[in-house]
Amino acid sequence: MRLRHIEIFQAIRQTGSISAAAQLLHVSQPAVTKVLQHAEQQLGFPLFLRVRGKLQATPEALELEREVDKVTESLQGVRRLAQSLRREPGHSLRIGATPALALSLLPPAIHEWTRRYPDSACELSSAHSRELMQNLLMREVDVALTLQLPDHPGLQAQPLAAGVLVALAPKDFWPLADVGKPLPLMALAGAPLIGLSSADPLAARLDSYLEAVEPPPRVRIAVQTYSLARAMVESGAGVAVIDPFTALGASSATTTIRPLAPPLPITLYAVTRATEPPPHTLNDLLQIFSLRAQEQLNALVPL
């Protein structure tokens, strides 16, 4: 199938008729019919059958659709990359961050940066670390903030701040005398722990950290984001071991935060492409990120 065949095929699948597909693509109805007939002639089988006045995809078409979707996704990636390459260098900064960092760190840091550079613009986005790395490689963002060290030759990481994971628990879960003190590892024995998804970059480290705990924590709920883990703790569902940036947003009226003992360190990284110089205003922004992040970490868990 040619690209034009694929475009017509998907338009018909999306709209359900040749006339609606023609309107979607801003072409004439005969043009759509002609391309569809040409595609079917090349393939040697029909893609659609008319059933009760409506077009219905054939079983062969449904099988093809799986591979067609992959081609379309690749083409969309090419278009996004082309748009990024056309973008005027230095016109704006595109910043991506994991959800936890986007909510806690970005707002005050970006506000300070825009005050320093009132004529500059920025575009903010939030995604998980794996997606952020792909966005960098596709030139869809200029810098990504993450707690995961990237493993790709086309990316470089700059440490901005260092901290430790913390335990977040419902209010009154621990004795009042222990609040503010480090939480011994063995205190998690048998505790109702909100688990992290196995896809999370910190999940493997946390599992290794908890191997010595006996009996092990009771994990009945697993979540994919730290923000959801925090929400579960705030609802009283159990204890969570999460990053301090997420813990910082928890309500002090309903939760208590304690650092772990021994500590489980984490690092905040700014990741950029290794093959090109970053925008000239990025260095100042990273300094702001670094100062703001370390202030938050020190206020939450003095190092």
C-alpha positions, 0 to 999 in steps of 0.5 A: 500500500502507498501512503495515499492508500493508507490515508484514504483507508484510515479516513474511511475507517474513521468516518464510516463512508466515502463521502465523509472521508472526502470531506475529512481530507478536503478532496472530492468523493470520486477521488477517494473512490478512485484511490480506494479502488486502486489500493484494492487492485494492488492488494488483490482483495477488497478492503470494504464491503457495503452492508445495509448501505454502510461500508464495513471493513473486511477481515483482511482490512482489519488485519492490515489496520494493525500494521497501518497504525504503526506506519501512521504513528511513525509518520506522525513522529516524522512530522513532529520532528520536522516541526521541531526543526523548523522552530526558531532557535532560542524562541522559547524553552520547552521544558518537560518534567515528571509529574511529581516535579512538574507540580512541586518544582516547576511553578515557582522556578518558572515564575522566577525565570520569567521575571528575569527574562520577560521577553522569553517564552516557555512551554511546559509539559509533564510525562514519565521519565521514559516518555521524556527521554523520547521527547528529547530525542525527538526534539520536542523538549529542550530539557527534561527534569527527572529522578532517573539517570538516562542510559542513552548515548544521545543524552547527557544528564546534569545533577541539580540536587540531592535528597532522600526518599521519605516515608509518608503515613496518615496522621497519628500512624506513628507515635507523636514522640517519633514524628520528625525522627528518621524511620528505622527500616525495620519499622516498616515490617508488616506495615500496609505499604502502598507499592510502586509499579514495577515499571517505575525507575525507583521501584527496583531500588526500593524493593532491594532496600526492603529485602531485609525487612521481616516480615515484609511490608504488606503491599495490597495496592500498587500505583504508577505515580507518586502523586497517586501514592500520596493521595492513597496515604492521605485517604488513610490506605497505608504508608508510602515511600516516595520522593520528597518533592511529592511528599512536600505537597501532602497535607500536613493536617492528614499526613506525617513525613519521616526520612528513612534510616538508613537513607535511600538517596535520590538525585534530581537530573536535568537531561539535555541532548548531548549532540547540540548546545542547549539554548543560551537561557537554559543555564540560568534556568537550571541554576534556579531549578537547582536552588529551588530544589535543594531548598525544598529538600533541605526544608523537608529533610535536612541533610 
